[in-house]
């Protein structure tokens, strides 16, 4: 007789309890031959792990909003609005939308077009 084939020991009587089959199986056979309590415990552990992962994801999202700040500015030369994402902890610009260099280029193009049109008129 193999020890692995023994049903769980009942602590109150010191005797082996009969193994209660769950009557259902998953596709990979994870629940075959397990008691209802074992399946419930495994399901609770899976649920707890999934909930913990979701909480961690939520905390990361909240932290990303806590350490970032949005600053809306008007680019003087091109008269266009742009947004800066600022890291509050290090007080530095993380990204800009659209990039300020792009707006500088737009302003220079507007100046060049203005010069060409002013000369033609």
C-alpha positions in Angstrom: 0.0 0.0 0.0 1.4 3.4 -1.0 1.2 6.3 1.5 0.2 8.7 -1.3 -3.0 6.8 -1.8 -4.2 7.2 1.8 -7.1 9.6 2.3 -6.6 12.6 4.7 -6.3 11.8 8.4 -9.2 13.1 10.5 -7.7 14.9 13.5 -10.7 14.3 15.8 -10.7 10.5 15.5 -7.3 9.7 14.3 -8.8 7.6 11.5 -8.5 8.1 7.8 -11.5 9.9 6.3 -12.9 8.6 3.1 -11.9 10.6 0.0 -14.8 12.6 -1.4 -14.6 13.0 -5.1 -15.6 16.3 -6.5 -17.3 15.0 -9.6 -15.8 17.6 -11.9 -12.5 18.0 -13.7 -10.7 20.8 -15.3 -9.2 20.3 -18.7 -5.8 19.6 -17.3 -7.1 17.2 -14.7 -6.0 19.3 -11.7 -9.1 18.4 -9.6 -9.2 14.7 -10.4 -9.0 12.7 -7.1 -9.1 15.7 -4.9 -11.5 16.4 -2.0 -14.0 19.2 -2.1 -12.0 21.0 0.6 -8.8 20.7 -1.4 -10.5 22.1 -4.6 -12.0 25.0 -2.6 -8.7 25.8 -1.0 -7.0 25.8 -4.4 -9.8 28.0 -5.8 -9.4 30.4 -2.9 -5.7 30.6 -3.4 -6.2 31.3 -7.1 -8.8 34.0 -6.3 -6.5 35.6 -3.7 -3.6 35.7 -6.1 -5.7 37.3 -8.8 -7.1 39.9 -6.4 -3.6 40.7 -5.2 -2.4 41.2 -8.8 -5.3 43.5 -9.5 -4.6 45.5 -6.3 -0.9 45.8 -7.3 -1.9 47.0 -10.8 -4.3 49.6 -9.2 -1.6 50.8 -6.8 0.8 51.2 -9.7 -1.8 53.2 -11.6 -2.5 55.4 -8.6 1.2 55.9 -7.9 1.8 57.0 -11.5 -0.8 59.7 -11.0 0.6 60.8 -7.7 4.1 61.3 -9.0 3.1 62.9 -12.3 1.7 66.3 -12.9 0.2 67.8 -16.1 1.1 71.3 -17.0 -0.7 73.1 -19.9 1.3 75.9 -21.6 0.9 78.2 -24.6 3.9 78.1 -27.0 4.4 81.9 -27.6 6.0 81.7 -31.0 3.4 79.4 -32.6 0.4 80.3 -30.5 -0.3 76.6 -29.9 -1.1 74.8 -26.7 1.1 71.9 -25.5 1.1 69.7 -22.4 4.1 68.8 -20.3 4.1 65.7 -18.1 6.2 66.5 -15.1 7.8 64.1 -12.6 6.8 65.7 -9.2 9.5 63.9 -7.2 12.5 64.9 -9.4 10.8 68.1 -10.8 11.7 67.3 -14.4 9.7 67.1 -17.6 9.1 63.5 -18.6 7.4 64.2 -21.9 5.7 66.8 -24.0 2.8 66.6 -26.4 3.5 67.9 -29.0 7.2 68.2 -28.4 8.4 71.8 -27.9 11.0 71.3 -30.6 8.2 70.5 -33.1 6.4 73.7 -32.1 9.7 75.7 -32.5 9.9 74.3 -36.0 6.3 75.2 -36.8 7.0 78.8 -35.6 10.1 79.0 -37.8 8.1 77.8 -40.8 5.4 80.3 -40.1 8.1 83.0 -40.0 9.6 81.9 -43.3 6.1 81.8 -44.9 5.5 85.2 -43.6 8.8 86.5 -45.0 8.0 85.0 -48.4 4.5 86.4 -48.5 5.6 89.8 -47.2 8.1 90.0 -50.0 5.6 89.0 -52.7 3.0 91.6 -51.5 
